[in-house]
């Protein structure tokens, strides 16, 4: 949905990506580097694990 960042130094920023998945908002930490023409962003490992967990939960509910 949106990303809020704060400059750390030079061309590096830290912030939160606000993501809505199946009606639930998740705030995901994000590191951003921008050089005026390109933007590179990364999140910590496992930041989107909630998607896999939700999908697995749905599959298991269908079995039972």
N, CA, C and O atoms as CSV, one atom per row, in Angstrom:
chain,resi,resn,atom,element,x,y,z
A,1,UNK,N,N,0.813,-1.180,0.000
A,1,UNK,CA,C,0.000,0.000,0.000
A,1,UNK,C,C,0.868,1.261,0.000
A,1,UNK,O,O,0.699,2.144,-0.840
A,2,UNK,N,N,1.816,1.329,0.974
A,2,UNK,CA,C,2.667,2.511,1.040
A,2,UNK,C,C,3.966,2.156,1.749
A,2,UNK,O,O,4.087,1.114,2.393
A,3,UNK,N,N,4.934,3.057,1.608
A,3,UNK,CA,C,6.225,2.889,2.264
A,3,UNK,C,C,6.617,4.223,2.882
A,3,UNK,O,O,6.583,5.253,2.208
A,4,UNK,N,N,6.984,4.213,4.142
A,4,UNK,CA,C,7.493,5.397,4.827
A,4,UNK,C,C,8.966,5.160,5.118
A,4,UNK,O,O,9.334,4.144,5.708
A,5,UNK,N,N,9.812,6.102,4.702
A,5,UNK,CA,C,11.251,5.957,4.934
A,5,UNK,C,C,11.819,7.238,5.535
A,5,UNK,O,O,11.261,8.325,5.388
A,6,UNK,N,N,12.950,7.068,6.218
A,6,UNK,CA,C,13.707,8.169,6.799
A,6,UNK,C,C,15.149,8.005,6.358
A,6,UNK,O,O,15.696,6.903,6.398
A,7,UNK,N,N,15.762,9.099,5.939
A,7,UNK,CA,C,17.155,9.029,5.495
A,7,UNK,C,C,18.049,8.686,6.680
A,7,UNK,O,O,17.941,9.286,7.749
A,8,UNK,N,N,18.929,7.718,6.477
A,8,UNK,CA,C,19.911,7.360,7.496
A,8,UNK,C,C,21.201,8.134,7.269
A,8,UNK,O,O,21.737,8.760,8.184
A,9,UNK,N,N,21.688,8.080,6.035
A,9,UNK,CA,C,22.869,8.857,5.642
A,9,UNK,C,C,23.027,8.742,4.130
A,9,UNK,O,O,22.698,7.716,3.536
A,10,UNK,N,N,23.525,9.790,3.530
A,10,UNK,CA,C,23.753,9.761,2.086
A,10,UNK,C,C,22.518,9.346,1.316
A,10,UNK,O,O,21.494,10.028,1.340
A,11,UNK,N,N,22.628,8.214,0.629
A,11,UNK,CA,C,21.522,7.727,-0.199
A,11,UNK,C,C,20.866,6.473,0.385
A,11,UNK,O,O,20.236,5.705,-0.342
A,12,UNK,N,N,21.014,6.269,1.684
A,12,UNK,CA,C,20.399,5.101,2.327
A,12,UNK,C,C,19.262,5.543,3.244
A,12,UNK,O,O,19.336,6.571,3.917
A,13,UNK,N,N,18.216,4.734,3.244
A,13,UNK,CA,C,17.010,5.036,4.005
A,13,UNK,C,C,16.546,3.776,4.723
A,13,UNK,O,O,16.828,2.661,4.285
A,14,UNK,N,N,15.840,3.961,5.817
A,14,UNK,CA,C,15.188,2.854,6.513
A,14,UNK,C,C,13.746,3.243,6.731
A,14,UNK,O,O,13.418,4.418,6.898
A,15,UNK,N,N,12.884,2.232,6.727
A,15,UNK,CA,C,11.485,2.549,6.945
A,15,UNK,C,C,10.622,1.321,7.069
A,15,UNK,O,O,11.091,0.224,7.371
A,16,UNK,N,N,9.333,1.541,6.824
A,16,UNK,CA,C,8.341,0.479,6.901
A,16,UNK,C,C,7.521,0.455,5.626
A,16,UNK,O,O,7.072,1.492,5.137
A,17,UNK,N,N,7.333,-0.738,5.098
A,17,UNK,CA,C,6.397,-0.953,4.000
A,17,UNK,C,C,5.095,-1.421,4.633
A,17,UNK,O,O,5.083,-2.378,5.408
A,18,UNK,N,N,4.014,-0.753,4.306
A,18,UNK,CA,C,2.701,-1.095,4.850
A,18,UNK,C,C,1.969,-1.916,3.792
A,18,UNK,O,O,1.576,-1.401,2.746
A,19,UNK,N,N,1.797,-3.197,4.086
A,19,UNK,CA,C,1.230,-4.149,3.132
A,19,UNK,C,C,-0.073,-4.702,3.700
A,19,UNK,O,O,-0.142,-5.056,4.877
A,20,UNK,N,N,-1.096,-4.773,2.868
A,20,UNK,CA,C,-2.341,-5.405,3.286
A,20,UNK,C,C,-2.475,-6.724,2.547
A,20,UNK,O,O,-2.411,-6.776,1.319
A,21,UNK,N,N,-2.664,-7.787,3.316
A,21,UNK,CA,C,-2.824,-9.127,2.738
A,21,UNK,C,C,-4.082,-9.736,3.323
A,21,UNK,O,O,-4.179,-9.953,4.531
A,22,UNK,N,N,-5.029,-10.006,2.467
A,22,UNK,CA,C,-6.314,-10.581,2.869
A,22,UNK,C,C,-6.961,-9.783,3.995
A,22,UNK,O,O,-7.486,-10.346,4.956
A,23,UNK,N,N,-6.913,-8.466,3.856
A,23,UNK,CA,C,-7.580,-7.590,4.801
A,23,UNK,C,C,-6.821,-7.266,6.066
A,23,UNK,O,O,-7.307,-6.495,6.893
A,24,UNK,N,N,-5.634,-7.836,6.240
A,24,UNK,CA,C,-4.836,-7.575,7.439
A,24,UNK,C,C,-3.600,-6.772,7.057
A,24,UNK,O,O,-2.885,-7.124,6.119
A,25,UNK,N,N,-3.358,-5.699,7.784
A,25,UNK,CA,C,-2.189,-4.856,7.520
A,25,UNK,C,C,-0.964,-5.421,8.222
A,25,UNK,O,O,-1.021,-5.836,9.380
A,26,UNK,N,N,0.133,-5.428,7.498
A,26,UNK,CA,C,1.427,-5.865,8.032
A,26,UNK,C,C,2.433,-4.746,7.777
A,26,UNK,O,O,2.498,-4.208,6.672
A,27,UNK,N,N,3.212,-4.396,8.791
A,27,UNK,CA,C,4.274,-3.399,8.663
A,27,UNK,C,C,5.599,-4.125,8.588
A,27,UNK,O,O,6.006,-4.797,9.535
A,28,UNK,N,N,6.270,-3.986,7.457
A,28,UNK,CA,C,7.491,-4.736,7.177
A,28,UNK,C,C,8.683,-3.784,7.120
A,28,UNK,O,O,8.657,-2.814,6.363
A,29,UNK,N,N,9.726,-4.043,7.907
A,29,UNK,CA,C,10.920,-3.197,7.849
A,29,UNK,C,C,11.557,-3.274,6.464
A,29,UNK,O,O,11.597,-4.340,5.849
A,30,UNK,N,N,12.049,-2.150,5.984
A,30,UNK,CA,C,12.662,-2.111,4.658
A,30,UNK,C,C,13.876,-1.183,4.685
A,30,UNK,O,O,13.852,-0.121,5.307
A,31,UNK,N,N,14.931,-1.605,3.999
A,31,UNK,CA,C,16.116,-0.784,3.783
A,31,UNK,C,C,16.129,-0.381,2.320
A,31,UNK,O,O,15.922,-1.219,1.442
A,32,UNK,N,N,16.371,0.896,2.051
A,32,UNK,CA,C,16.322,1.410,0.686
A,32,UNK,C,C,17.620,2.135,0.380
A,32,UNK,O,O,18.137,2.883,1.209
A,33,UNK,N,N,18.146,1.905,-0.832
A,33,UNK,CA,C,19.276,2.666,-1.355
A,33,UNK,C,C,18.835,3.250,-2.690
A,33,UNK,O,O,18.335,2.525,-3.549
A,34,UNK,N,N,19.016,4.554,-2.870
A,34,UNK,CA,C,18.621,5.217,-4.111
A,34,UNK,C,C,19.792,6.048,-4.615
A,34,UNK,O,O,20.444,6.747,-3.838
A,35,UNK,N,N,20.059,5.972,-5.923
A,35,UNK,CA,C,21.172,6.729,-6.480
A,35,UNK,C,C,20.714,7.799,-7.467
A,35,UNK,O,O,21.514,8.287,-8.266
A,36,UNK,N,N,19.451,8.162,-7.420
A,36,UNK,CA,C,18.938,9.177,-8.331
A,36,UNK,C,C,18.288,8.593,-9.568
A,36,UNK,O,O,17.401,9.218,-10.150
A,37,UNK,N,N,18.707,7.412,-9.979
A,37,UNK,CA,C,18.131,6.757,-11.148
A,37,UNK,C,C,17.607,5.376,-10.833
A,37,UNK,O,O,16.695,4.884,-11.496
A,38,UNK,N,N,18.172,4.760,-9.841
A,38,UNK,CA,C,17.788,3.400,-9.466
A,38,UNK,C,C,17.466,3.351,-7.979
A,38,UNK,O,O,17.997,4.122,-7.179
A,39,UNK,N,N,16.584,2.423,-7.635
A,39,UNK,CA,C,16.226,2.205,-6.245
A,39,UNK,C,C,16.363,0.717,-5.950
A,39,UNK,O,O,15.857,-0.119,-6.698
A,40,UNK,N,N,17.037,0.395,-4.876
A,40,UNK,CA,C,17.196,-0.986,-4.430
A,40,UNK,C,C,16.594,-1.076,-3.039
A,40,UNK,O,O,16.924,-0.277,-2.163
A,41,UNK,N,N,15.706,-2.052,-2.831
A,41,UNK,CA,C,15.119,-2.213,-1.504
A,41,UNK,C,C,15.252,-3.657,-1.074
A,41,UNK,O,O,15.274,-4.573,-1.896
A,42,UNK,N,N,15.339,-3.839,0.230
A,42,UNK,CA,C,15.410,-5.200,0.759
A,42,UNK,C,C,14.726,-5.229,2.119
A,42,UNK,O,O,14.653,-4.231,2.836
A,43,UNK,N,N,14.232,-6.414,2.437
A,43,UNK,CA,C,13.589,-6.658,3.719
A,43,UNK,C,C,14.342,-7.784,4.417
A,43,UNK,O,O,15.007,-8.581,3.755
A,44,UNK,N,N,14.248,-7.861,5.724
A,44,UNK,CA,C,14.906,-8.959,6.431
A,44,UNK,C,C,14.327,-10.315,6.004
A,44,UNK,O,O,13.166,-10.393,5.603
A,45,UNK,N,N,15.126,-11.370,6.089
A,45,UNK,CA,C,14.608,-12.707,5.778
A,45,UNK,C,C,13.360,-13.014,6.604
A,45,UNK,O,O,13.305,-12.721,7.798
A,46,UNK,N,N,12.380,-13.599,5.962
A,46,UNK,CA,C,11.158,-14.001,6.642
A,46,UNK,C,C,10.107,-12.909,6.750
A,46,UNK,O,O,9.056,-13.128,7.353
A,47,UNK,N,N,10.363,-11.750,6.187
A,47,UNK,CA,C,9.426,-10.636,6.309
A,47,UNK,C,C,8.051,-10.926,5.716
A,47,UNK,O,O,7.048,-10.382,6.178
A,48,UNK,N,N,7.999,-11.767,4.707
A,48,UNK,CA,C,6.726,-12.094,4.066
A,48,UNK,C,C,6.266,-13.506,4.415
A,48,UNK,O,O,5.436,-14.084,3.713
A,49,UNK,N,N,6.798,-14.054,5.484
A,49,UNK,CA,C,6.446,-15.405,5.907
A,49,UNK,C,C,4.968,-15.530,6.254
A,49,UNK,O,O,4.402,-16.620,6.165
A,50,UNK,N,N,4.343,-14.437,6.644
A,50,UNK,CA,C,2.917,-14.481,6.982
A,50,UNK,C,C,2.071,-14.974,5.811
A,50,UNK,O,O,1.006,-15.552,6.025
A,51,UNK,N,N,2.525,-14.756,4.584
A,51,UNK,CA,C,1.771,-15.233,3.412
A,51,UNK,C,C,1.805,-16.752,3.355
A,51,UNK,O,O,0.764,-17.385,3.175
A,52,UNK,N,N,2.978,-17.343,3.504
A,52,UNK,CA,C,3.097,-18.801,3.478
A,52,UNK,C,C,2.334,-19.427,4.636
A,52,UNK,O,O,1.691,-20.464,4.471
A,53,UNK,N,N,2.404,-18.804,5.805
A,53,UNK,CA,C,1.688,-19.333,6.966
A,53,UNK,C,C,0.186,-19.329,6.727
A,53,UNK,O,O,-0.500,-20.293,7.067
A,54,UNK,N,N,-0.324,-18.263,6.152
A,54,UNK,CA,C,-1.751,-18.169,5.885
A,54,UNK,C,C,-2.183,-19.198,4.839
A,54,UNK,O,O,-3.219,-19.846,4.990
A,55,UNK,N,N,-1.399,-19.341,3.799
A,55,UNK,CA,C,-1.724,-20.315,2.754
A,55,UNK,C,C,-1.721,-21.740,3.313
A,55,UNK,O,O,-2.608,-22.534,3.000
A,56,UNK,N,N,-0.728,-22.059,4.135
A,56,UNK,CA,C,-0.650,-23.384,4.747
A,56,UNK,C,C,-1.841,-23.615,5.663
A,56,UNK,O,O,-2.430,-24.696,5.658
A,57,UNK,N,N,-2.196,-22.614,6.442
A,57,UNK,CA,C,-3.345,-22.732,7.337
A,57,UNK,C,C,-4.616,-23.028,6.544
A,57,UNK,O,O,-5.408,-23.882,6.942
A,58,UNK,N,N,-4.814,-22.334,5.435
A,58,UNK,CA,C,-5.997,-22.571,4.593
A,58,UNK,C,C,-6.010,-23.998,4.042
A,58,UNK,O,O,-7.055,-24.649,4.021
A,59,UNK,N,N,-4.867,-24.475,3.604
A,59,UNK,CA,C,-4.775,-25.836,3.047
A,59,UNK,C,C,-5.098,-26.867,4.116
A,59,UNK,O,O,-5.821,-27.830,3.862
A,60,UNK,N,N,-4.555,-26.659,5.325
A,60,UNK,CA,C,-4.800,-27.606,6.415
A,60,UNK,C,C,-6.273,-27.609,6.844
A,60,UNK,O,O,-6.822,-28.654,7.189
A,61,UNK,N,N,-6.894,-26.448,6.818
A,61,UNK,CA,C,-8.314,-26.359,7.176
A,61,UNK,C,C,-9.175,-27.123,6.176
A,61,UNK,O,O,-10.194,-27.700,6.557
A,62,UNK,N,N,-8.785,-27.136,4.906
A,62,UNK,CA,C,-9.537,-27.858,3.882
A,62,UNK,C,C,-9.440,-29.355,4.074
A,62,UNK,O,O,-10.371,-30.091,3.749
A,63,UNK,N,N,-8.310,-29.809,4.605
A,63,UNK,CA,C,-8.101,-31.243,4.825
A,63,UNK,C,C,-8.941,-31.724,6.003
A,63,UNK,O,O,-9.488,-32.826,5.966
A,64,UNK,N,N,-9.043,-30.915,7.033
A,64,UNK,CA,C,-9.765,-31.322,8.232
A,64,UNK,C,C,-11.167,-30.940,8.086
A,64,UNK,O,O,-11.971,-31.187,8.986
